[in-house]
Amino acid sequence: MKNIFFILFCALFNFSMAQPDSLFLKDKEEKEKGPEWILKNKFSVDLNEVAFVNWNAGGSNSISALIGYQFSYNYSDKYFFWRNNLVAGYGVNSQQGREARKTTDLLEINSSFGFSPDEKSNWFYSARFNFNTQFAEGYQYPNIDKPISKFMAPGYLFFGGGMEYGRNIDELSFYLSPLTLKATFVLDDDLANAGKFGVIPAVFDVDGNVIRPGKNKRTEAGILVTNSYQMEVAQNVVATNSLSLYSDYINNFGNVDVDWRLNFDFKVNSFVRATFESHIRYDDDVKTTVPSAIEGEFDEAGAKVQWKQFLGIGFAVDF
């Protein structure tokens, strides 16, 4: 099983840090609250800027901006919950003497539904839907002639059912789905013909002409395990952690796709905040590339752990 030690580390870190009995469970009085819908919107802007004037140590002027939006509309009562949210974000970095480059690009929609036959139980029969893609083209800089990703290339859809633990789902959730459908969309012919993101590539003749075009979709059925929680680690410092582990039953069962996000929000006042975000991914179907012996071209390499981190200061408005 590939990357088993890394995956076990992620799981042990998440499960050991979650303390449901002391941090997250609703008390009896809260459980007896009636049905309610809660609507939330959050708009945020994070900026980073560096400027130099006659600076003898040298340096390049740069500015980075990240715009984010979150929407949620949730229902809960003694027996049911229904959580719906949308997350969108786009960020760019502009440096003196260099073209603007994308730093963040995300469009994600989530919906989950749960039912518990016992109002005192913290276990739910649950179903989940997740869809995510990006807004704009992505490049392997400095090469901006040939995009390596686009809107819906890739796009990912997950849908499945199972059991979920956590009466207070917004703060703590452990979810196990023995059967989850995963669909990968690559709705760009060039990327599909190249077999990117795990789809079946095109078949070419000796002259490079397409005999059979590449597939625009790949479907899988596997097991999904997720763990998420939110906690205040210090005054005005909130940590949000989310881990997702998925393995396909048919294609290379045991190769686990990992998606692990860890965010820290540092609240300065009602509007100003600082944010630290770490995002780790591993997908055996997403192959990396290395520079080719031919200048300007790249050769495919194996799948590797992907890591992105962000630290910024900005403002957020809830409405």
N, C-alpha and C positions, 0 to 999 in steps of 0.2 A: 504494500500500500504506500503510495507516494506521499511524501511530506507528512507522515503520520505523527512525527514528533511536534511539528509546528501546529498541527490541528489539535492534538491533545493539549498543548500549551494554551491555545485559544479557549478550548472548552473548560479546562480547569481554572483558568483565570476568571472567566465569566461566572461559573457556578460557585466558586469559592467566595467571590466578592458579593454575590447576591445574598441578602439576609432578610427574607420575607417576613419572618415572625416578628422581628424587632423594628423593621423600617417601613413596611409597605401595606400590611393587611389592614383593611377597614375594621373599625370596631362595630359592635352590634348596632349601635344607634345609627351609624352611617349606612349599614346594610338595609335598614328599614326605610330608607328614603324612597319616595315614589319615583315613577318614571320621569325622565328628564332628557331633553336634548341640549347639548352644549355646542355653541358655534364659536370658533376662534380664528382670527386672522393675525398674521405676523409678517411685517415687512422690515427688512434689514439691509443696511449698507455698511460695508467694511472697506476702509481705505488704508493704503500704505504708500508713503511718498519719501523719496530721498533726493536731495538736491545738493549740488556742489558749485561753489563759486571760488575760483582761484585756490582750490584745495590742493596743497602741495603733495599730499599722499595719493592723489588721483582718485578716480571713481566715475561712475556713469549715473546721470540723472535717470530716475525711474519712478513710475507711479503704477499702483495696482488698485483695482476696484473689484468688489464682489457684491452683487445684488442678489438677494434671496427673498423668497416668498413662501409662506406656509399657511395652509388652510386645513381646518379640521371641522367635522360635523359629526358628533358622537351621541349615541343614545345608550341609556342603561336603565335597568330596573332590577328587581330582585332575582330574576331568572335569565334575563337576556342582556347582551350588549351588542352594539353594532358600531364599529369604529371606521371612519372614512377620513382620509387625509391626502392632501396633495403637497408635494415639495418641489420647488423650482429654484434653480440657482444658475447664475452665469457670471464668470469673472474673467478679466483680461489683465495683462501686464504689458506696459509700454516702457521700453528702455531706449535711451538716447542712442541713435544710430542703428536701431533695429526695429523690425516691424512689430506691431502689436501681436501678442500671442495669447491664446486661450489658456486659462488656468483651471477653471471650473465650468462644467456644463452638465446640468442634471434636470431631468423631468421625471418625476416618480409619482405614481398613484397607488394607494393602498386601501384595501377594504377588508375587514374581518368581522365575522358574525359568530356569536357564541351563545350556547344555551346550557343552563345547569338545572337539573330537575330538583335540586335541593338548594334552597336559598342560603344555607349555612356553609355549603361546600365551596371550595376555591377551585374546583375542577370544572371545566366546561367542555362540551362537545363543540368543536369549532371548525369553521371553514375560512380560508384566506385567499385573497386575490392580490397580486402585486404586478405592476407593470412599470418598466423604466426604460428610458432612452435618453437622447441628448437633443439639443436644439440645432447646433451648427456643425460644420465640418471640422474634423480634427486632422492635424498634420504631425509628421515626425520631423520637427524642426531641426535644421534650417530649411529642409526641403518643403516648399509650399506649393509645388506643382501637382502633386498627387495626394489627395486626401486618403487617410487611413481609416476614417470613420465618418459617418454622416447621421442625419436624422433617420431613425429606424434602421440604422446599419452600424451597430446592432440595436435591436430592441428586444427586451426580455419580458416574458410573461410567465408567472407562476400561478397555479390554481390547484388547491387541494384541500383535504379535510383531515381532521385528527382530534387530538385532545390538547387543551391549553390549561395551564395552572396560573392563577393570579387573579383574585377578585378585583384588585385595583390594577386593571390592565394597563393604564397609562404609565404606571410606575414600575410594575414588575410583571413579567410574562415569561413562562416557559412553554414552548409549543412543540409538539411532536406530530408529524403527519407521515404515516406509513405509505401514503400514495399521493404524490404531488406531480402534476403535469408541468413541465418546463418547455416553453417554446422560444426558440431564438429566431429572430427575423433579421434578414440582411437584404433590405429592399433597395439595393444598388447593384446593378448588373456587373460592374467591374469588380467590386469586392466579393460578390457571390461567385463570379467566375474564378476568382483567385482562391476560393474556399476559405475565406476569412471567418473567424468566430465559430468554426466547427461545422459549417455547412458543406455539402458535397460540392467539390469544385467542378468546373467545366472540363469537357474533353476537347482537346485541340488536335488538329492535324499537324503534319510536319511543317507546314507553312505558317502555323500560328493562328489559323482560322478556327472559330468555335464550331465543333461538330454537335456537341450537346451542351447547352448552357448550364451554369451552376445553379444549384437549388437556392431559393430565397428563404427557405424555412427549415429548421431542424427541430424535431420534437423528441422529448425524453419523458420518461416516467420513473420516478425515484422516491427516495425518502428525504424528508426535510426536517431539520431540527433547528429551532431558533431560541435564543435567550436574550431578553432585553430588560433593562431596568434603569431607573433614574433616581438619583440620591443627591442630597445636599452634603457635600464633603466638608464644607466650612461655611461660615457666614457669607452669603452672597456668591457662593461658588457651587454650581450645580453640574454634576457629571451625568452624562447620558451614554449608555453603552448598549450596543446591539451586535449580536453575533448570529450568523446564518451559515449552516452546514448542509450541503446537498450532495447526494450521490445517486447516479443513474443506475437503475437495475440492469439495463440491457447492455449499455456500452461502458465497459471497463468499470464494473461495480467495485467500489473501494477507492476510486479516485474521487476525492471529496473537493467540491467547490466551496471556497471560503469567502465570506463577506463580513468584515469586522470593522465597525465604526465606534470610535470613542471621542466624545466631544466634552469640552469643559467651557461653561459660560461663566464669565467673571462679571458680575453686575456692579457698575460704578454708581449709577443712579437710575431713575425711571427710564432714561433713554440711552445713556452711554453704557457700552459694555465692551469687553474684550472676549475673544473666542479663540480656543485652540481646538483643532480638529485633526484626528488621525484616522486614515481609511486604508485598510489592508484588504487586498483581494488575491485570490488564486482561482483560476479556472483552467482546467486541463485542456479545454478546447481553444483557448486564446493563446496563440503562439506569438512569441516575441520575434524581433528581427535584428540582424546584425549587419554592419556595413559590408557590402560585397567587394570583391576584387575589382569589379567594374565601378568606376567613379559614378556616384549619384544613384546607385542601385543598392538594394538590401536583400539579404538571404534570410529565409525563415529559420528560426531557432526554436528550442523547446519552450514550454510554458514555464513561467517564473512567477514568484511572488511579486505583486504590484503594491507599492506603498505611496500614498499621498498625504502630506501634512500641511496644515494651514494655521497661521497665527495672525490675527488682525484685530484692529480696534475700530469701532464704528458705533452706529446707533441702531436701535430696534424699536419699532412701534407696534404695540398690540392693539387690535381693534375688532 
